[in-house]
C-alpha cells in the first residue's frame, strides 16, 4: 500500500511518460515512508508537521496518501523540519519489463 512499509506492486510502465510517473510515485512512496517513521520517532503528528513546514492545510495528508504529487518545494519544507531525506533514501527501484524502456532508461534499473 502506498506510503506504508512493505512490498508495493507497481504498475508496469509502457511509455516514457508512464515510466517517469511510476518512478516519481516510487520516490514519493519511499519519502512518505521515511517521513512517517520520523514523525513516529519524534512522537509528533501530521498536523504538527503541516503547521511547522508551512504546507497548506490538508495538503500533507494528500501527499502522504499519494493523492497529490510531491514537489521539490514540499520536500524542502518537510526536510527543513525533519532533516534530509531525499538524498538519504536507499531502495532498489522496481524492475521494468518493457525492453524498449529498459534500453532507454538503463540507469534506472
SULPECOR-V58998 format. One record per backbone hydrogen bond with DSSP energy under -0.5 kcal/mol. CO is the residue of the C=O (numbers start at 1). NH is the residue of the N-H. If there is no record, write none. Layout:
# SULPECOR-V58998
[[CO & NH] [CO & NH]]
This chain:
# SULPECOR-V58998
[[1 & 4] [8 & 10] [15 & 19] [16 & 20] [17 & 21] [18 & 22] [19 & 23] [20 & 24] [21 & 25] [22 & 26] [23 & 27] [24 & 28] [25 & 29] [26 & 30] [27 & 31] [28 & 32] [29 & 33] [30 & 34] [31 & 35] [32 & 36] [33 & 37] [34 & 38] [35 & 39] [36 & 40] [37 & 41] [38 & 42] [39 & 43] [39 & 44] [45 & 49] [46 & 50] [47 & 51] [48 & 52] [49 & 53] [50 & 54] [50 & 55] [56 & 59] [56 & 60] [58 & 62] [59 & 63] [60 & 64] [61 & 65] [62 & 66] [62 & 67] [62 & 68] [63 & 66] [71 & 75] [72 & 76] [73 & 77] [74 & 78] [75 & 79] [76 & 80] [77 & 81] [78 & 81] [78 & 82] [79 & 83] [85 & 88] [85 & 89] [86 & 89] [89 & 91] [91 & 93] [98 & 102] [99 & 103] [100 & 104] [101 & 105] [103 & 106] [105 & 108] [106 & 109]]
